[in-house]
Amino acid sequence: MDKPTTTSTPSTDRSTSKSEDIMADITCNDPMKVKRALNALDPAQVLRDLENPYRPRWTEILDDWAEVNMPRSIFKHWEVRQLERDNSVYWEYDAKRQRLGVRCLPTAIHEAAPDAFRARAFKEVLQLSSESQDVFKIGSNTEFDGFDFPGLPVYRKKEPDAYIKSKEGEFPLVVLEAGFSERESELIQDAQLWLHGSRAAVSFVLVVIITESKSICDDRRNPKRHLNDEEVEERLADGTQIQESNGTESEPSTLDQLQFADELRRLNAQKKLMKPLIGDIKANLSVYRKAREGDDEGKKRISEEFAKISIILRDEAAIYPNADKKAIDLPWKEIMGDQIKTLAFEDTNKSFTLEPQQFKSEIEEAIRLTVKRRARQRAGAILEWRGRIEPGPTFGELKRGITKGNEPYEPSDCSDGDDEGPRVKRKKVNS
């Protein structure tokens, strides 16, 4: 008896091809392809990637935050069963929008504001008496819990980008939160939580909002033909392809790849790239405190989610590209609040001074590093598109002996079963 034959339909072939394309793109070094693939990937697969004991490859390719569609019906089971993983990968879930945000490698520009705040905090504490200096701890990305906030369980945690606290206090005294413009509303919510949920411990929340404009320099004589993302990235403003200095006769060495990246930086400085390595950066600093009776209504800020919880915009300053010259003074009396007795009497009339120029200097250095990193990243992507090099492993994959794609991994079951999976601490959640 003849064995039955299996035939594939065109729709099956297309589905298989699409799936293969997605998996190929999500492991490449092109951030744009990775983002598209991530949003086309089955949400359950994204969660399985996050269950992996090692960092998913895509979190090492993307910067700052990646957002994906995540139905609550899928997420709620994974949430209580997730496996312990690398603490440098954490997430926030927006139940209202059903979107999962995953923090990837932080960008140098994002880290500039926390770096500037910590440096300033150390300097300001050193201006105090030796007795008062011993009172404080300066840090970043430390988990705090025990909040008294409507709807938030006391065991939920929050990590500020930077902070200063008294060593004896449970919560910080001053907190800094930094983020890009698309997350501004969430940063307002962060300020509401710190100021109203810390039982009056947090006196001020500094919020740094960063924006990067996206621009294309298309000086082609005939700009009617649409260029895809890859073509835009590998072309000069006049429409011609960017040439490799070593030609295309042999596989480029590491030195060749670095030289190609340097050439991209040179072209970027001369404004000759169709897509600049970095857009125009703007950054602003806002200082918030709790609302008080008699406050100017025009200074009150609320979010849609926490409409009854008001905070006050106390001060604001531009910090990049032009930094305001006027400093912002935060009196130590107001910072310390009920903990003022731990401060030496001679220091109680002093102030913590914020210098916008210091934030600007940190951002300038971060931009320089970002341009250098993006040049290397784009050089690698262009060489991959042209078939000149193969996508290589991340260092995490390399040290585990993995040279192609993701390591084999059997994820835990996310079904409704009654068996108890490992319980772990939950990362950030916005409900």
C-alpha positions in Angstrom: 0.0 0.0 0.0 1.4 3.3 -1.0 2.2 5.7 1.8 0.1 8.9 1.8 1.8 11.9 0.5 1.8 15.3 2.1 1.3 18.3 0.0 1.7 21.9 1.1 -0.7 24.6 0.0 0.5 28.1 -1.1 -0.9 29.6 2.1 1.0 27.0 4.2 4.2 27.9 2.3 3.6 31.6 2.8 3.0 31.1 6.5 6.2 29.0 6.9 8.2 31.6 4.9 6.8 34.4 7.0 7.7 32.6 10.2 11.2 31.9 9.0 11.6 35.6 8.1 10.5 36.7 11.5 12.9 34.4 13.3 15.7 35.5 11.0 15.0 39.1 11.6 14.8 38.9 15.3 18.3 37.5 15.5 19.9 40.0 13.2 21.9 43.1 14.1 19.4 45.6 12.5 17.3 47.3 15.3 14.5 48.2 12.8 14.2 44.6 11.6 14.3 43.4 15.2 11.5 45.8 16.3 9.3 44.7 13.3 9.9 41.1 14.0 9.2 41.5 17.7 5.8 42.9 17.0 5.0 40.2 14.5 6.1 37.4 16.8 3.6 35.3 18.7 3.1 37.0 22.1 3.5 33.7 23.8 6.9 33.3 22.2 8.0 36.7 23.5 7.2 35.5 27.0 9.1 32.2 26.4 12.1 34.3 25.4 11.9 36.2 28.7 11.7 33.0 30.6 15.0 32.0 29.2 17.7 32.1 32.0 19.9 34.2 29.6 19.1 37.5 28.0 17.2 37.2 24.8 19.3 38.3 21.9 17.0 41.1 20.9 17.4 42.8 24.2 21.1 43.3 23.4 20.3 44.8 20.0 17.6 47.3 21.0 18.1 50.4 23.1 16.2 51.4 26.2 12.5 50.0 25.9 10.9 47.7 23.5 7.1 47.5 23.4 5.0 44.6 22.1 1.3 43.7 22.0 0.5 41.4 24.9 -3.1 40.2 25.5 -3.9 40.1 29.2 -5.3 36.6 28.8 -1.8 35.3 27.9 0.2 37.6 30.2 -1.7 36.9 33.4 -0.6 33.2 33.5 3.0 34.0 32.7 3.1 36.8 35.3 2.9 34.5 38.3 5.0 31.7 36.8 7.9 33.5 35.4 11.4 32.1 36.0 14.2 34.0 37.7 16.3 35.7 35.0 19.0 38.3 34.4 18.1 41.3 36.6 19.2 43.6 33.8 16.1 42.6 31.8 12.9 43.8 33.4 9.4 44.8 32.2 6.4 46.9 32.8 2.9 45.8 31.7 0.2 48.3 30.8 -3.0 46.4 31.3 -5.2 49.1 29.9 -3.3 49.2 26.5 -2.4 45.5 26.8 1.2 46.4 25.9 4.3 44.8 27.4 7.4 47.1 27.7 10.7 45.3 28.1 13.8 47.3 29.3 16.7 46.4 27.1 20.3 47.7 27.3 20.0 51.3 28.6 21.3 54.0 26.3 24.1 56.3 27.2 21.8 59.3 26.7 19.2 57.8 29.1 22.0 57.2 31.7 23.4 60.7 31.4 20.8 62.3 33.6 21.2 59.8 36.5 25.0 60.1 36.2 24.7 63.9 36.4 22.4 63.7 39.4 24.6 61.3 41.3 27.7 63.3 40.6 25.9 66.5 41.8 24.6 64.7 44.9 28.1 63.6 46.0 29.3 67.2 45.5 26.4 68.7 47.5 26.8 66.3 50.4 30.5 67.1 50.6 29.5 70.7 51.2 27.8 69.7 54.5 29.5 69.1 57.8 31.2 65.8 58.4 28.5 64.9 60.8 25.8 65.4 58.2 27.8 63.6 55.4 27.4 60.3 57.3 23.6 60.6 57.1 23.2 60.0 53.3 23.3 57.2 50.8 23.4 58.0 47.0 22.4 55.3 44.6 20.5 54.1 41.5 18.2 51.2 40.4 17.6 50.0 43.9 14.2 48.3 44.5 11.9 49.9 47.0 8.6 48.4 48.2 6.0 49.0 50.9 4.2 51.8 49.1 0.9 53.2 50.5 -0.7 54.0 47.1 -4.3 53.4 45.9 -4.6 50.0 44.3 -1.0 49.0 44.7 -0.1 46.0 46.9 2.6 46.7 49.4 4.9 44.1 48.0 5.1 45.8 44.6 8.5 47.3 43.8 9.7 50.5 42.1 13.3 51.3 41.0 14.3 55.0 40.6 17.0 55.9 38.0 18.9 57.7 40.8 18.2 58.9 44.3 19.6 60.2 47.6 18.3 58.9 50.9 19.1 58.9 54.6 20.7 55.7 55.6 18.0 55.2 58.2 15.1 56.0 56.0 13.0 53.4 54.2 12.4 55.5 51.1 14.6 58.1 49.2 14.4 61.8 50.0 14.9 62.9 46.4 14.3 60.7 43.3 15.3 61.2 39.7 13.4 59.5 36.8 14.5 59.8 33.2 12.9 58.8 30.0 12.2 59.6 26.4 9.2 61.7 25.4 6.9 58.9 24.5 7.0 57.8 28.2 6.3 61.3 29.7 2.9 60.4 31.1 4.4 57.4 32.8 7.0 59.5 34.4 4.3 61.8 35.8 2.7 58.7 37.3 6.1 57.8 38.7 6.3 61.2 40.4 2.8 60.7 41.8 3.7 57.3 43.3 6.9 58.6 44.9 5.4 61.7 46.4 2.1 60.2 47.6 3.0 56.6 48.2 6.2 56.9 50.3 4.4 58.2 53.4 5.9 61.7 53.0 9.5 60.4 52.8 10.1 61.6 49.2 10.2 65.4 49.1 11.1 66.0 45.5 11.0 64.1 42.2 13.2 65.2 39.3 12.0 64.2 35.9 14.2 64.4 32.9 12.4 64.2 29.5 14.5 63.5 26.4 13.4 63.8 22.8 15.2 62.7 19.7 13.8 64.0 16.4 13.9 61.6 13.4 14.9 63.2 10.1 15.9 62.1 6.6 18.1 64.1 4.3 16.9 63.2 0.8 18.7 65.4 -1.8 18.2 63.0 -4.7 17.4 64.6 -8.1 14.5 62.2 -8.5 13.1 61.5 -5.0 9.9 59.9 -6.3 11.1 56.3 -5.9 10.4 55.1 -2.4 13.4 53.7 -0.5 13.0 51.0 2.1 14.6 51.2 5.5 17.7 49.4 4.5 18.3 51.5 1.4 17.9 54.7 3.5 20.5 53.6 6.0 23.1 52.6 3.4 22.9 55.7 1.2 24.2 59.2 1.2 21.9 62.2 1.0 22.4 62.3 -2.8 21.0 58.8 -3.1 24.3 57.0 -3.9 25.4 54.0 -1.9 28.0 54.4 0.9 31.2 52.8 -0.3 33.5 50.6 1.8 37.0 51.9 1.9 38.6 48.4 1.5 36.4 47.5 -1.6 34.4 44.3 -1.8 36.9 41.8 -2.9 37.4 40.0 0.4 35.6 39.5 3.6 36.1 42.6 5.8 38.4 42.1 8.8 37.6 43.6 12.2 39.8 46.6 11.3 38.0 47.0 8.0 34.7 47.1 9.9 35.9 49.6 12.4 37.2 51.8 9.6 33.9 51.6 7.9 32.2 52.7 11.1 34.7 55.6 11.3 33.8 56.6 7.8 30.1 56.7 8.7 30.9 59.0 11.6 32.9 61.3 9.3 30.0 61.4 6.8 27.5 62.0 9.6 29.6 65.0 10.9 29.6 66.4 7.4 25.8 65.9 7.2 26.1 63.7 4.1 24.2 60.6 5.4 20.6 60.2 4.2 19.7 59.0 7.7 21.8 60.7 10.3 23.3 58.5 13.0 21.5 60.6 15.6 18.6 63.1 15.5 18.3 66.4 17.2 18.4 65.9 21.0 16.4 68.0 23.4 16.2 67.5 27.2 14.4 69.3 30.0 14.4 68.9 33.7 11.2 69.3 35.9 11.1 69.3 39.7 7.9 68.0 41.3 6.6 68.1 44.9 3.4 67.3 46.7 0.5 69.8 46.2 -0.2 72.1 49.1 -3.2 74.3 50.0 -2.9 77.6 48.2 -0.7 76.3 45.3 -1.1 77.9 41.9 -3.6 75.7 40.0 -1.7 76.2 36.8 1.3 74.4 38.3 -0.7 71.3 39.3 -0.1 68.1 37.3 -2.1 64.9 37.3 -2.4 61.8 35.1 -5.5 60.2 33.7 -5.0 57.1 35.8 -4.5 58.9 39.1 -6.7 62.0 38.5 -7.3 62.7 42.2 -3.6 62.8 43.1 -2.1 66.2 42.4 1.5 67.1 42.3 3.1 70.5 41.7 5.6 71.5 39.1 8.0 73.4 41.3 10.7 74.3 38.8 11.7 73.5 35.3 14.8 74.1 33.2 16.2 73.4 29.7 19.3 71.3 29.9 20.1 70.4 26.2 21.0 71.7 23.7 21.0 75.0 25.6 21.2 74.8 29.4 19.5 77.4 31.6 22.1 79.3 33.5 19.9 79.7 36.6 20.5 77.0 39.2 17.6 75.3 41.1 17.9 75.3 44.9 16.2 72.7 47.0 16.4 73.6 50.7 17.7 70.8 52.9 14.9 71.6 55.4 12.4 70.6 52.7 14.4 67.6 51.5 14.7 66.1 55.0 11.2 66.7 56.2 10.5 64.7 59.3 14.1 63.5 59.3 15.6 67.0 59.7 16.9 66.1 63.2 19.4 63.8 61.6 21.1 66.8 59.9 23.6 68.9 61.8 22.0 72.2 62.9 24.6 74.2 61.0 23.4 72.6 57.7 19.7 73.1 58.1 19.7 76.5 56.3 21.7 75.2 53.3 20.4 74.1 49.9 21.0 71.3 47.5 21.8 73.1 44.2 21.1 71.6 40.8 23.1 73.0 37.9 21.5 72.5 34.4 24.9 72.9 32.8 26.1 69.7 34.6 23.3 67.7 33.0 24.2 69.2 29.6 27.8 68.2 29.9 26.8 64.6 30.7 24.4 64.5 27.7 27.1 65.9 25.4 29.4 63.0 26.3 26.6 60.5 26.0 25.8 61.8 22.5 29.4 61.3 21.4 29.3 57.7 22.7 25.9 57.1 21.1 27.1 58.3 17.6 30.2 56.0 17.9 28.1 53.0 18.9 25.4 53.6 16.3 28.1 53.9 13.6 29.5 50.5 14.4 26.0 49.0 14.6 25.0 50.5 11.2 28.3 49.4 9.7 27.6 45.8 10.8 24.0 46.0 9.5 25.1 47.3 6.1 27.7 44.6 5.7 25.1 42.0 6.6 22.6 43.3 4.1 25.3 43.2 1.4 26.2 39.6 2.3 29.7 40.6 3.3 29.5 39.2 6.8 27.3 36.7 8.6 25.3 37.8 11.7 27.6 36.9 14.6 26.7 35.9 18.2 26.3 38.3 21.1 29.0 38.0 23.7 26.5 36.3 26.0 25.9 33.7 23.3 29.6 33.4 22.6 30.6 32.6 26.1 28.0 29.9 26.3 29.3 28.3 23.1 26.5 29.5 20.9 27.4 30.7 17.5 24.1 30.8 15.6 20.7 32.1 16.7 19.2 31.4 20.1 20.2 28.5 22.3 17.8 25.5 22.5 15.4 26.1 25.4 12.4 24.3 26.7 10.1 27.0 28.3 7.8 26.3 31.2 4.2 25.6 30.5 1.9 28.8 30.6 -1.3 26.8 30.7 -4.0 26.9 33.3 -2.7 23.8 35.1 -2.9 23.5 38.9 0.8 22.6 39.3 2.8 25.2 41.0 5.6 26.8 39.0 8.5 28.6 40.6 7.5 31.9 42.2 9.8 34.8 41.8 9.9 38.5 42.5 7.8 40.5 40.1 9.4 43.3 38.0 7.8 46.7 37.4 4.1 46.6 36.6 1.7 49.5 35.6 -1.9 48.3 36.1 
